[in-house]
Amino acid sequence: MKKFIFVLAMIFGVAACSSEPVETPKDPNALPDGIMQPVAGTGAMDGGGFMPEIQQSSMPANMK
């Protein structure tokens, strides 16, 4: 009985590994492969950092 279960498991394993891979459907909203380019006007330009430059200012009187 154990040999039968082992042989059956081996048959299913070989059948699963030898079958053709299922192709996933293409997403119409997917971005194309390649190098990402910065978009002008978004702050992602050459020489820019990932941290925003914050300027210190005093708190308005009505918020104290």
N, C-alpha and C positions, 0 to 999 in steps of 0.2 A: 504494500500500500504506500509506504514512504517513497519507494523508488518511482511509483507511478506519479505521485505528486511532484517529485523532483523533476522527472522527465517532462511533465506537463508545464511546470514553471520555466524550464529551459526552452521549450518550444515557444511559449509566449514571449520570453525574453528575446530570442533570436528573431521572431517575427516583428517585434516592436522596433528592434534596432535596424532591421533591414528595410523597413517601410520608408516610403518617400516622405520627406518633411512637409508639413502642412504650411503653405504660404499664408502669412498674415495679411489681411487687407491693408491697403495703403491709406494713410490718413491724409485727406485733402488739405488739412491745415498744417501739415508738418513742414518745418523749415528745411531748405535744401542743405546738403552736406557741404562743408567748406569753411573757409576762414571768416570769422565774424568781423564786420567792419563797423566802426563807430558811426553813429548817426549825428549829423550836424544839428546843433541847437539843443542837444540833450545833456550837455556837460561831459559827454564821453569823447573828448577830443584828445589829441596828442599832448602830452605833458600834464594831463589832468590826473588827479589821484582818485582813489576810491572813497576817501573820506572828504566830506564837504568842509569847506572853510567857513567856520562860524565866527561872526563878529559879535563881541560882547556889547550889550546895551542895557540901560537901566530899565527896571520894570515900571510900567505906567502907574501913576498915582491911584487910578481907580481899581487896580488889581491888587493893591497891598492890603 
